Amino acid sequence: MPPAETIQSALVNAIQTLSRAQIASPRLDAEVLLAHTLRCDRSRLYAHPHAPLPADAARTFSAFIRRRAAHEPVAHLLGEREFFGLPFFVSSAVLIPRPETELLVEHVLARVSPSARIVDVGTGSGCIAVSLAVQLPSARIFATDISADALAVARRNIARHNVTAQVSPVQADLLTGLRGKFDAIVSNPPYIAPAERSTLPPDVREFEPPQALFSEDEGLAHLIRLLKDVPSLLSPGGRVFLEFGAAQGAAVLSAAKQMHPAASFSIVQDLGGRDRLLVGAF
Ligand SMILES: C[S@@+](CC[C@H](N)C(=O)[O-])C[C@H]1O[C@@H](n2cnc3c(N)ncnc32)[C@H](O)[C@@H]1O
């Protein structure tokens, strides 16, 4: 009988497999997947490197590594991803929450009143709406998405974080059909040009929903439609917060100013100095 695999040998083999498959962070991914398999912290793996790996754990881990080597995202394998300090369920129906979107949440929190009425357009996993609700327990939030499957994931996250009384999921095409006035309209809409599909990493291109990624007109179609529609739904002094791609700042700002000359707009950059957010006050 071959000697049982140890934690260390399983990790070494997995890192080799992931490196050969050109996975960007082979060690980190292997450690995260093994820690998840063993239901322990990553640090425990190094505290007991020579501990034998039970056969069922070895099978589970090797299935994870096969899937990761085929570029399936770690978040899909774990079924969740952290955003703004909270765990969110994810599936292939939603965009995996990105750390850069935390900037949008920070700017909304810095500028809205505690009891604001907010719409999160294209909520996906619900990460923006739920994070805002947790931080602003008196706010009322409508979380829209065109995808029923995405809204099913958002509903699970709304329940997971006990904000069902605050956050209402709504199936809608952007802002179509919404009634009433809101203090803030926030969105991380699809903004990648379809022509850029082949430049995306396979983890994104093959596994994340196209509806969450792509927008016509060089990635600007959803942003422009949103900018057109927001004024009729904003209360006086209401604000809009829109995430966009790093190369789209000038185009988004100029479209916004042209459409709404009386409003004031600014572009916010991320920590890497890239244009990332449009903030507009109406
Ligand atoms: C980039 S993802 C953002 C998801 C989530 N808000 C986040 O930041 O992780 C865009 C979301 O917009 C949704 N979407 C695409 N077109 C839409 C439309 N016309 N109306 C409403 N939602 C739309 C997609 O289903 C997807 O969930």
Ligand as a Chemical Component Dictionary entry (heavy atoms), coordinates in Angstrom:
data_LIG
# 
_chem_comp.id                   LIG 
_chem_comp.type                 NON-POLYMER 
_chem_comp.pdbx_formal_charge   0 
_chem_comp.three_letter_code    LIG 
# 
loop_
_chem_comp_atom.comp_id 
_chem_comp_atom.atom_id 
_chem_comp_atom.alt_atom_id 
_chem_comp_atom.type_symbol 
_chem_comp_atom.charge 
_chem_comp_atom.model_Cartn_x 
_chem_comp_atom.model_Cartn_y 
_chem_comp_atom.model_Cartn_z 
_chem_comp_atom.pdbx_ordinal 
LIG C1  C1  C 0  -21.345 43.601 -12.239 1  
LIG S1  S1  S 1  -22.653 42.656 -11.563 2  
LIG C2  C2  C 0  -22.724 43.389 -9.949  3  
LIG C3  C3  C 0  -23.274 42.478 -8.879  4  
LIG C4  C4  C 0  -23.135 43.048 -7.468  5  
LIG N1  N1  N 0  -23.853 44.300 -7.335  6  
LIG C5  C5  C 0  -21.673 43.255 -7.109  7  
LIG O1  O1  O 0  -21.229 44.414 -7.067  8  
LIG O2  O2  O -1 -20.955 42.259 -6.873  9  
LIG C6  C6  C 0  -24.028 43.352 -12.415 10 
LIG C7  C7  C 0  -25.404 42.792 -12.054 11 
LIG O3  O3  O 0  -26.362 43.500 -12.858 12 
LIG C8  C8  C 0  -27.357 42.594 -13.313 13 
LIG N2  N2  N 0  -27.941 43.150 -14.531 14 
LIG C9  C9  C 0  -27.493 43.076 -15.811 15 
LIG N3  N3  N 0  -28.312 43.742 -16.638 16 
LIG C10 C10 C 0  -29.307 44.255 -15.876 17 
LIG C11 C11 C 0  -30.462 45.036 -16.151 18 
LIG N4  N4  N 0  -30.756 45.435 -17.386 19 
LIG N5  N5  N 0  -31.265 45.368 -15.115 20 
LIG C12 C12 C 0  -30.974 44.974 -13.845 21 
LIG N6  N6  N 0  -29.903 44.226 -13.522 22 
LIG C13 C13 C 0  -29.065 43.877 -14.522 23 
LIG C14 C14 C 0  -26.630 41.280 -13.507 24 
LIG O4  O4  O 0  -27.528 40.200 -13.451 25 
LIG C15 C15 C 0  -25.617 41.321 -12.349 26 
LIG O5  O5  O 0  -26.157 40.700 -11.204 27 
# 
loop_
_chem_comp_bond.comp_id 
_chem_comp_bond.atom_id_1 
_chem_comp_bond.atom_id_2 
_chem_comp_bond.value_order 
_chem_comp_bond.pdbx_ordinal 
LIG C1  S1  SING 1  
LIG S1  C2  SING 2  
LIG S1  C6  SING 3  
LIG C2  C3  SING 4  
LIG C3  C4  SING 5  
LIG C4  N1  SING 6  
LIG C4  C5  SING 7  
LIG C5  O1  DOUB 8  
LIG C5  O2  SING 9  
LIG C6  C7  SING 10 
LIG C7  O3  SING 11 
LIG C7  C15 SING 12 
LIG O3  C8  SING 13 
LIG C8  N2  SING 14 
LIG C8  C14 SING 15 
LIG N2  C9  SING 16 
LIG N2  C13 SING 17 
LIG C9  N3  DOUB 18 
LIG N3  C10 SING 19 
LIG C10 C11 SING 20 
LIG C10 C13 DOUB 21 
LIG C11 N4  SING 22 
LIG C11 N5  DOUB 23 
LIG N5  C12 SING 24 
LIG C12 N6  DOUB 25 
LIG N6  C13 SING 26 
LIG C14 O4  SING 27 
LIG C14 C15 SING 28 
LIG C15 O5  SING 29 
# 
